[in-house]
Amino acid sequence: MLVVGAGPAGAAAAFFLSYLSEGKLDVLSLEKLEERYDRYHHMCGEAMSERAFERLSPLMPEAVTFKIRRAVEHWPGDVTIETEAQGYVLDRPAFLRRLRKRAAKEGCHLEQGTAVSVTKEGNGYLVRTREGNEHRCKWLVGADGWNSLVRRTLFTGGPRLLWAEQYVLETKTENDTMHFHYDERYRGGYRWVFPHTRGSRVGFTRGTEPRPLALERHVRAIPYDYREVVKGNACLVGDAGGQANPITFGGIGIGMSAARNMAGSLVKGSLSGYAHNWPRSPCVSPLYVDAFDALRGMDNAALRRSVRPFVKGYGRAAALRAAVSDRESRRLYRAYYLAAKWGW
């Protein structure tokens, strides 16, 4: 079993394949980054919900920098909605390094190397690396990012991409709060303000605001809307499979959940369970893509109208009023509800 890539989804795949099989599967984790590993994985909002960790047992929150307790949404028309949001901002590189060590303790082999070619051989695969190594495997997991070599070689098509930029600023924000600013300028996305150990991290859809004077600048692709996860004895998890949420921009918990789902299927001897169950998971509901496409076409007046039923806060009564007063937005409201539970 070869896992290409050791980001959140790849590291989780390596761990769960080894852990759930009780070391009976021969698992190799191949990761191309070494010196730039921490830098690359710091380019992220680094937020995960408590609910995500409930799906990832026995993994627990580690390398936590902030405990999140609330989310504040800022909508056009000076509408502000505050809700409870239980989660964490992690030191993502430290979290992933600990996860990779846990995978190694469960029997996974770790190797630094860059995959440059994937060739199908019968029911298995041959993966060659830039370092001159060759790895043959029966099962192949592509966890190698949005521009996945595994996907480009063995699968058809690719995900849609959102591009986001993020800045680390000296300006402080509340340590327990995530802020989200919605406006037509963000083209279906939003502006976020999360706590950071050096001040705050501020991000938005790429090109929608001037660059601020910042301590750091990050740019990332957010891949979404790709439904094929299994082909033969190969599968995709995380960004390689376009599994990020286009409403929340969340991807860490989702990719790790996909990896656990895949591993649970494979230790039973087949990827069929993953192929059947994952596309039906609320983590990747097609409602998210429909909602994002609707939001992209909304101006500030429409955004304000869409949130009007919730000006006094979210809740069952508000949801019922919204469903009655604006039937056209029902799918949008449903997507928001699911995204709050499953999208980060």
Sequence and secondary structure as in RCSB ss.txt:
>XXXX:A:sequence
MLVVGAGPAGAAAAFFLSYLSEGKLDVLSLEKLEERYDRYHHMCGEAMSERAFERLSPLMPEAVTFKIRRAVEHW
PGDVTIETEAQGYVLDRPAFLRRLRKRAAKEGCHLEQGTAVSVTKEGNGYLVRTREGNEHRCKWLVGADGWNSLV
RRTLFTGGPRLLWAEQYVLETKTENDTMHFHYDERYRGGYRWVFPHTRGSRVGFTRGTEPRPLALERHVRAIPYD
YREVVKGNACLVGDAGGQANPITFGGIGIGMSAARNMAGSLVKGSLSGYAHNWPRSPCVSPLYVDAFDALRGMDN
AALRRSVRPFVKGYGRAAALRAAVSDRESRRLYRAYYLAAKWGW
>XXXX:A:secstr
 EEE  SHHHHHHHHHHHHHTTT S  EEEE  STTHHHHHHSS  EEEHHHHHHTTT    SEEEEEEEEEEEE
TTTEEEEEEEEEEEE HHHHHHHHHHHHHHTT EEEE  EEEEEEETTEEEEEETTS EEEESSEEE S TT HH
HHHHS S  EEEEEEEEEES    TTEEEEE  GGGTT  EEEEEETTEEEEEEETTSS     SEEEEEEEEE 
    EETTEEE GGGGT S TTT   HHHHHHHHHHHHHHHTTT SHHHHHHGGGSGGG HHHHHHHHHHHT  H
HHHHHHHGGGTT  SHHHHHHHHHH GGGHHHHHHHHHHHHH  
